[in-house]
Each structure stands twice: as C-alpha cells, then as structure tokens.
C-alpha cells in the first residue's frame, strides 16, 4: 500500500496483434505503448473494431502479442508457458464480462469460490474468502441462489466478487454494463468505485462515454492505435 | 514446481462437476453406459461360468488322485466318421483285462472298472424313469470317493459270484422308498430282481444332470444281465502320487500282448490320463472363452466409442464453461482432468452395473442349468478396473480437445 502510486502493473511496449485471414493481413493492434500503475482506474474507449477487446485479451493473458513486449508486474509475458499464463489469470487478474459468464448450475458462493479452487486454497478458507468477497458487493444474503434466480445487476455483482476474491493485481472489465439498464449500470459503477478506493487497479473497456466518465483515466483507441490518453482529474 | 503438485480441491471439484453433469443428463448417461454394461456383463459372467467349470473339473481330478488314468476302447474325442468306424472295430475292454492289469503290473496300486447302460427301475408298482445302471468292482468306491449312507458298497465276493445285488443312488432311494429303509429290499432293474445292499450319499447335479439317479451292480452281474458294450473302461490308480508313466508303460505292454498286436501295429485301445482329460477340457473351454471375451471386448469398444461421442457432444455444449474456467485460471491439466473424470465415472458406473448384472445372471443361469459358477472378488475388481481403462482410453481424445480449446474462442461461443 505504501508504494500505491508508482508500482507498475501493466506495461505494453510497441505491441502489435496481427491476424492473417486468408491472404488478408489485419492489424488489430498497432504499436501500442501503455503503462498502468497500481491503484489506477482506466477506461479504454473506442468504436467496435477498434481493437479494445484484442487489447483486453492480451492484457488478461488470454492471448499473446504478435510483436512487441508485454510486462506484467515487471515480468515478460511473451516467454511464459500456458500453465504460467493460467497462473497469472488465476492469481493476478480478475475478469468481469459483459455477459457475466457465471456457471449456471452453481450458486453464487460456489461461483465466487471457483478461482480459489484452481488456486489450491483449502475448502474452509474458500468459503470464508468467498463470503468476504460477496459482502463487498453486498450480496451475502443471495449466496445460496443460482444465477437463474438473480437479476442482471446481481449476477454482475457475483461476477465482480469472483474477480476480486483472489485479490488480483488488476481487474479487467469488458463492457461490464453492456447488458444492464442505466440505473443498474450506475450501481455497478458504484461498486467499481468503492473497490478502486480500496486500492484495486481497474481497467475497463466500454464504448459508453457515460460509463467511461467514472474512470480517472480514459484511453481512446481507433483502428488499433491509441489516439488519446487523458487523466480526467476526477477523484 | 508449484504447477506439479496435486491439487486436492481441483480433484474434488472435478468429481463434483462430473457427477452433477451426469445427473443433469440422466437419460443420455444411461444410454451411453449401455455398451459398457453389456460388455462388462458378458465378460464377467463368462469368466465366472468358465472359472466354475474349471474349478469343478479340477476338484473331480483331485478326488481321483491326479495320476489315475483310463484304458478305453473309444477315445474321448473322435474327430471323423472314418476314425469312428476304425475305433468301433477295436476289441472291447473286458473284465479280464482289469484282472490281468491288477495281477501283472507292479506299478499299479488298484484297478477299477466301469460299464454302464440305461434302464428303468421298479419297486412295488413304483417305476422310475431311465436311470444309469453302472457295473463296477469294489475299488470303484475309493476311486470315485463315494460315501456310503447305509449298508455297504459292492464287494469283491459280489463280483466273484455275480450276485444279484445293487447299491442305489439318492434319487432312486427317494423315488422308490418312502419312509422305509431300502436295505434288503428287492428292486427290479431292466427286469432283473436285485437286492439293495447299500445307499449312496447325495452327489448333486452337474450340467443340469443329476448324478444321483444311478444304480451300481457288480460288473460280472452287469455282463450276465445286459451284455457288454463299447464304453466299458478300466480305471487304473498307479502306486503313490508320482508320475503315472511307469504304470502306463506296463499297462500298455500288457494290453498289446492281450490283443496280440505285432511290434509295428498301432495301439487298439486308448489310454487317457486325468491330466490329459483336464487339459482337453481346458483347451475346449479356453477356445470358447477366447471367442466370448472377443465378443465382450468388441462391445466394450463400441461402448467406449459411445462414451467418446457423448463426451465430444458434452464438450461442445460446454465450450463457454471451458472458456470461463480457463479465464479464471484453470490450467490445461485441470480441464483435461475434469473431462477424464467425467468419462471415467461414466464408464465405472457402467462397469459396476455390468458386474451387478453379471452376478445376477450367473446365479440365474447356474440355478436353471446346474452349471457350476464362481464369481470371485478379483473378477469384479477386474470388471470395474477394465471399465475405468475404457473410460480413460476413450476419454483422452475429447478431454484433450477440451483442454486445448482457445479461451477467447470458448468465451465468445454462444
């Protein structure tokens, strides 16, 4: 907590992502340079096809850059094995998706526990930590409910609890309010603000300026390139 | 090294996932395991039945003493009509042959004789169905381990004087003598009156055939009443428990002399050791065994392919789930394990049902046909173990496919 402002979490250095579709070469990302420090709350904006999701996948270690270097907490991601990438996704990254992506046949608490299962945390600890995470999103009383019994906002809060349960270095949110109405979307943004205030680093992809406004730094992408990177000054 | 430790939580999680997904698709699971059930049932019941037969035959062998051998006219396996006609021209094995062997062969301990026919038995208006009438000598009782219930067995004097006496089996006693001792009574067998001098303990049945509907008479009496036949044989017990070879050599030389064979003539009789009988039996059951195991094996393979197919469907249906699990940190080995557990559990359930079904089947078949059977624990373990192997072998391909799935693609899958 002492080094709050300066510790580097994400560092992209001249990153390219190139797809070859038949004979056509598509540059989804071009020469991306970006640094995200611990405790930041960043929104990545851009129209569809601008490369937001590709960038998110690379940052989340679901994908690897074609060219350039990506450092996660100072460690070069390019040379890591699949298992090491899985380890980073498990321990260091918390994903929040537009479509929530909860396991449908599992109740809230066992969905939240899942990253801890893969991390090898013993069962009693898992229950306790999952309940703590659920209390941070104010859903303790819904712990035993299945996703099908919950509203969209509640589901997304379960997903956020799942993302923070392993105390990751960064939370990656891909259009977290895309499937929610405005009021519920704002509730989710409140949750994000409060977990950011607790020291969590957040990187959020959105095309909605009203949602992006909640972040403290906004990066604009167009055609795979960063066209602007502004601190909004908002605290 | 942290990546290689065993994660108990993941194992339990995998078992939970497997069980809950099998429960969620009950019908599909049951249909999938059908092939495994049939395969395991076939294999286990056959192993049990053939084991039972072999154990039974081996027990007969040990009760005779494993080095006894038979001298007979008709060999136990005749392979062609031509051979049948040839062996029919051989001389019968006679009572005098048995006496000569006993007197002239120093390596022989004792000699027994057996000749049989089928007749009806009558007593005071009661009549049995066709029963076995067996001409024997005194030594036959020891040779066959027969236990006397009442009275005595056929004696040497009975044979010497061709007495009209008999010893009756349990079924005959049961059919003709209700609430009355048969000893001293006269029964009519094939029209001849015979005095009952003894009864035999119940022997039970084999291959659905009772071994108790039998009447023993002195071999000489048999010859006087019913004449002689091709199936008469001499049973020889060599001295001690060692090799029967010296006794066989002596008996063979003696029989050749008695039949006046020249040096280059073939034997016109067959000497069959108990060991050879057992070997013959085992090679026969072995062949059936191999064929049936083949059939069972094929149905296991079909069952395995069924499991593979269902696992592939299941993986496609659960592509998104795989994506979610990978995104939150499941390693390839975790996903591989998840689906391997599922296919293994699926086939183990099939295997367990198969073993259960087989044990019922074996009981039923054995009750109806009298076929002996023996279902041992190791056969059950083998059955379940076999199904685990099938589950793992046919689960590898789908599980590997799931584990290699690209998480980005999987997460986008609708």
Interface residues (C-beta under 8 A of the other chain):
Chain A: X57 X60 X62 X63 X82 X83 X84 X86 X87 X89 X90 X91 X95 X97 X101 X102 X103 X105 X114 X115 X116 X117 X118 X119 X120 X121 X122 X123 X126 X162 X166
Chain B: X3 X5 X7 X8 X9 X10 X12 X13 X20 X24 X320 X321 X323 X324 X325 X326 X327 X328 X329 X330 X331 X332 X333 X334 X407 X408 X411
